[in-house]
Amino acid sequence: MIEFFQHFVKEFALPLKNPVLIFSLILLIILLSPVLLRRLNIPGIIGLIISGVIIGPHGLNIIENNSAITLFSTIGLLYIMFIAGLELDLNEFKANRNKSLLFGFFTFTIPLAIGYPVCYYLLHYDFNASFLTASMFATHTLVAYPIVSKLGVSKNQAVAVTVGGTILTDTAVLIILAVILGNKQGNLGQEFWLRLGVSLTIFSAIMFLIIPRIAQWFFRKLESEKHSHYIFVLAVVFFGAFLAEVAGVEAIIGAFVAGLALNKLIPHSSALMNRIEFIGNALFIPFFLISVGMLVNVKVLLSGPMALIVATSLTLVALTGKWLAALFTQLVFKFSGAQRQLIFGLSGAHAAATLAVILVGFKAEILDENILNGTIILILITCIVASFATEKAAKKIITQTEDDVSDLMKESAYNNEHILIPIANIERIEKLLELSIFIKDKKSVNPISILSVVSNNNEAEINIVKTRNKLEKFVKQASAAETNVNIITTIDHNPASGIARISREIMADIIMLGWPRKAGLIDRLIGEKVDNILNSTDKCTFICHVERPLILHKRIVVIAPPSAEHEYGFEQWLIKVSKLAQELSAPVQFYCNTHTEKMILKAVKRLKLTISINISMFDAWDDFLVLSRELRNDDLLILISARKGAASYMNVLDGLPVKIEKYFNDNSRIVIYPQQFNQNNKIERFEDITAEPLSKSIETIQKIGKGIGNIFKKD
């Protein structure tokens, strides 16, 4: 008993040596510190760093820096930079690239211009230390972005400009880091620049030309091996980090570039993106932040006035530089005061890139402990200031800007959006579900409903159980992307009537159908199932055939008929196409007439859709196949059709799906039937008075005649 007690006490001797105990303690810190600080509206990043200070060798000495801590810290640092490149919205950057570039120039040069004289003349550091520290001021981390997203002002132009400016600032600072390290080593001559230029060219060619092609091949060949996708992504990150070191720059540059290279292949709403963010945010990144805190020597801050002077100077320069950059951006683009404060709040927080630059400089002995500790204080203060500034500015924008308020009210109408996926073939449902996850409004509280209609016979109950068991794996697939899925099985004599009935019961907004198989003679005579569904519902209906994985499509081609803008569901399908383009980081090519073009551009501006669009005139609906010259195999073709009697309906639209299947067989294709009218505005007392039975009878007679004629018609 005494021996057991002695052994127990020995295990808890400081610093801890047992790796299992150390790992358990760190996991406990990762769990508790963000939860406790969230009640104070303080970002969890601060709690993790403070925890590292407390348990580190310069604090209570509970854990010492060893090889395992160093390994996890390195992985976390690379992970931060990888996610920074992966989460950049390239479409949003393209839409506001001029403003983003100018803001990036301001937020890079102004802090640098202020920081260098302060570090060199006031704090008396040498050129390398002064320039590297000043470049640190130019970086920013979007710590406060979740606040903007939560309050619903993420579509504000000030937010788009700030997010886009991250590309310029982070890339420029990382290049400066490589140059400073070269200067420190004394080889910053012509040979250094030549070697750096050649190595970076080769490195860029591998990362941006070769790696994406390998990734496309891998995702296509191993489409069903979802766990392999994550392992492949990790391999690319660390391989990119290794290549960057071989090229003569820091590994963090390689991780950042790996994120940019895979950006278009990993949609933001995909299960793979969710896995990357989940594991990073749950383990690797918190581990890194704790290890950063363990580097802080509190005694240095208390040893003399110099450490406090450095910390105060760095913090004041960082906040002043970012505020001036936001002010100049406001003056040039005539933003409001609230938008200026929003830009300052989003760009004022220093975290990931700042830590990366300072840590590399500290390990290379360019920077001393005063700078390191001062930077930690800077991170703590700027994260707090940025969080409060962003929240205050976002609330001002909501209350003061009528345009934004109306947009928010309009968006709230989609908070109850419900997508229904009726299935006829389980093999096709995976891609339909993935497409639904991509276009689903993230604010909607409703799940995606998967419907199976079982024939009403003696085996109906058995078939219901079998169907539900087969569909359970798709619930797991959606849950990996943090999307709820509801399985509905119902009994009906006719699949079309079952789909129509359930769509009304759950008040579905969108019905996602698979591309119909070729109809037989009976179907042609009586009416195909898809036609029956379209005639039985007025919901927005997608008829989809996805030929290849969605991430491999490089462009979305949308063909809209004349008067498409007059349909009630015009804005709805435009928003969904925009969301899909954002997820795939793909531009959208529209083909339509002049008036539809004007309305599309007007709607894009009013709805603040951040998509890269190009519009070409198209009126040759009788010669539809002329578009085959414009399409490539990696295009996603979307035809906007219309139900009979709709404002944009033309007779030629009836035959286009068949032509698309025949002549564009290698393309993924979607036919969208917009919602016809607002269900809430129907006059209930006149619902039963309709010419639908008569029109259906006439159409059936016409189809019977046409079908009989085809029997005797020679091909």
Protein Blocks (a to p, Z undefined) as FASTA:
>chain_A
ZZmmmmmmmmmpccdfblklmmmmmmmmmmmmmmmmmmnopafklmmmmmmmmmmmklno
maccdfklmmmmmmmmmmmmmmmmmmpcfklmmmmmmmmmmmmmmmmmmmmmmmmmmmmm
mnopafklmmmmmmmmmpccdfklmmmmmnopmmpmklmmmmmmmmmmmmmmmmmmmmmm
mmmnopacfklmmmmmmmmmmmmmmmmmmmmmmmmmmmmmmmmlmmlmmmmmmmmmmmmm
mmmmmnopafklmmmmmmmmmmmmmcfkbmklmmmmmmmmmmmmmmmmmmmmmmpcfklm
mnpmklmmmmmmmmmmmmmmmmmmmmmmmmmnopafklmmmmmmmmmpccklmmmmmmmm
mmnomacfklmmmmmmmmmmmmmmmmmmmmmmmmmmmmmmmklmmmmmmmmmmmmgccdd
ddfblklmmmmmmmmmmmpcfkbmbdcdddddddddfklmmmmmmmmmmmmmmmmmmmmn
opacdddddddfblklmmmmmmmmnopabdcddddddddfklmmnopfklmmmmmpccdc
dddddfbafklpcbdcddddehklmpmklmmmmmmmmmmmmmnopacdddddfklmmmmm
mmmmmnopacdddddddfblmlmmlmmmmpcfkbccddddddehiaklcfklmmmmmmmm
mmmmmpccddddddfbdfklpcfklmmpccklmmmmmmmmmmmmmmmmmmmpcZZ
